[in-house]
Amino acid sequence: MEEALAEPFHRVTPLLESWALSQVAGIPVFLKYENVQVAGSFKIRGIGHYCQQMAKRGCRHLVCSSGGNAGIAAAYSAQKLGIPITIVLPEGSSLQVVRRLEGVGAEVQLTGKVWDEANVKAQELSTKDGWVYVSPFDHPLIWEGHASLVRELKESLGTPPGAVVLAVGGGGLLAGVTAGLLEVGWQHVPIIAMETRGAHSFNAALQAGRLVTLPDITSVAKSLGAKTVAARTLECAKECEVLSEVVEDQDALRAVQRFLDDERMLVEPACGAALAAVYSGILQKLQAEGRLSQALASVVVIVCGGNNISSQQLQDLKIQLGCS
Ligand code: PLV
C-alpha cells in the first residue's frame, strides 16, 4: 500500500507532431497520445489520483460507474492499492471491457440502458459501510489529476499552442484541462470542446446557460454519453475560452478510420469526436466564423484513447452508420 501511494499511477505520454493531420489542418497539429496511457486513456490521471486519496482516507471498497474507460482506470488503481472494487456499467457494454475488468479482479455489474442509470446503482451501492463512490468525471481530485496533462504540454512545448482540442463526456477532461491551463498561466488558450450529436450535453447546457439533461443518449460514442454534464463545466466556460462543437457520429467514425490509416492506431468514436475537429474542418470553420484566430500557429489534439473498440466493432459501426 505504501508503495502504491508514493507515485501517481499515470505516465508522461508522448506529444508528437502529426504529419498527416498537419497536412489536413494546414498548421502544425500536435497529438497528445493518451491512448498509450496506463489503462488505455487519460482517465487514470484523475481517477488514479482520486483512488489514491480515498485509500489514504481508509476506504475499504470502491464503487465506480462507467462507460468503460473510467472503470478500467479505477479497477487498475484498486488492484494496485489492494482495495476491492465494483464497477457498474450500462447493459450492452462490450464483452471485451467486461473481461478486462474481471481480469484485474473487479466485480462487474451491468445495469440500465445508459451510463446515468448505471450511475444511480453505483451511488446506491456506495452507501454501504466503508464503500466509496468513484465518479468517472465529477470531482475536484479528478480534475486535479487530469491537470497533469497540461503540465506535460508546457514541459514539451514551452510556448502555448494556438488551441487545445478535446472530447467532452461528463466534462472531467474539460475541467482538468481548464485547471491545468490556469495553473501554468495559459488561460488565454482556447479549448475546442467536441461532442457527438446525441451525446451533446455540454453544448446543450452552454446554449441554455444552465445544465440540461438530454432525453436519451443516441450517439454511438457511448463514452461521451452522460445525459448531464458536471456543473463545473459551465464555470470552466467562464474561466477560459471554450468553443463547443458538435459533430455527427459519422464524422467521429470517419475520423477513427482516417486516424487508423494515418497513424496506425485504433481509437474509440469518443476520441474520433476530438479528431473530427481536424478531419471534418471544424478548425477552419471556427476561423472563418472569426471565433478562432486566423493566425492560429498550432493546435494540440488530446487523443483521449479508449478501450472500447476493436477492428470488428469498427466494421460493425461503419455498417450501422452507413459509412462503408
Ligand atoms: N468516459 C467515461 C464516461 O462515460 C467513462 O466512464 O469511461 N474520451 C474517452 C475515451 C472517454 O472514455 C471519456 C469518458 C471521454 C473522452 C470524456 O471524458 P469526460 O467524461 O471527462 O468528459 C459515460
Boltz pocket constraint, residues with backbone or C-beta under 6 A from the ligand:
constraints:
  - pocket:
      binder: B
      contacts: [[A, 41], [A, 43], [A, 65], [A, 66], [A, 67], [A, 68], [A, 69], [A, 70], [A, 71], [A, 115], [A, 136], [A, 137], [A, 167], [A, 168], [A, 169], [A, 170], [A, 171], [A, 172], [A, 173], [A, 174], [A, 222], [A, 223], [A, 224], [A, 225], [A, 226], [A, 268], [A, 270], [A, 271], [A, 304], [A, 305], [A, 306], [A, 307]]
      max_distance: 6.0
